[in-house]
Amino acid sequence: MKKLVLAAVMVALCGFPVKNISAQPVTRADVVEEAIEHPRISKAIAELDDAIAYMEAAPHNFGGHKAKAIASCKKARVELLKALAYRAKKENR
């Protein structure tokens, strides 16, 4: 299970900038470690990635809701990653 969580988080972190929110930097490794501590959040990120890919590949527009659903999923994904980054920063005081 931990390998699955780690793989999901590593994929999710591709292209996600982990910014220095304060004087203490937050590294990708810190965020990955935090993600392992919160497997439900990691699973949610992976499920959002899957849903985004599914909707983007779908030939129909889900009654006009496709674009907004994709955008909302992407925003939720970013917020979950930010939550992990915040926790990682708090743990590294």
C-alpha positions, -999 to 999 in steps of 0.1 A, spaced: 0 0 0 28 24 9 44 18 -25 12 27 -42 8 58 -22 44 69 -29 40 63 -66 7 82 -67 23 112 -49 54 112 -70 33 113 -101 11 140 -86 41 161 -77 55 162 -112 52 198 -123 39 209 -89 62 237 -76 69 233 -39 76 269 -30 93 283 0 63 297 19 85 311 47 121 311 57 121 273 58 121 255 25 98 226 18 112 200 -4 95 174 -26 108 147 -3 92 164 27 59 165 8 62 128 -2 69 119 34 39 138 45 18 121 18 28 87 31 15 98 65 -19 108 49 -28 79 26 -64 91 21 -52 124 7 -27 107 -15 -54 83 -28 -77 113 -35 -50 129 -55 -45 97 -75 -83 94 -80 -85 130 -92 -57 123 -117 -76 93 -130 -108 112 -133 -91 141 -151 -75 117 -176 -108 99 -181 -128 131 -188 -101 146 -210 -101 114 -232 -139 111 -233 -154 119 -267 -185 135 -251 -188 166 -229 -210 152 -201 -239 175 -209 -218 206 -210 -201 199 -176 -168 184 -189 -146 215 -189 -158 228 -156 -155 194 -140 -119 190 -153 -110 225 -140 -126 218 -106 -107 185 -103 -74 202 -112 -81 229 -86 -89 203 -59 -57 184 -68 -36 215 -63 -53 223 -30 -46 188 -17 -10 191 -27 -8 225 -10 -23 210 22 5 183 22 31 210 16 17 230 45 18 200 68 53 192 57 64 228 65 48 226 100 65 193 107 99 207 97 99 237 121 
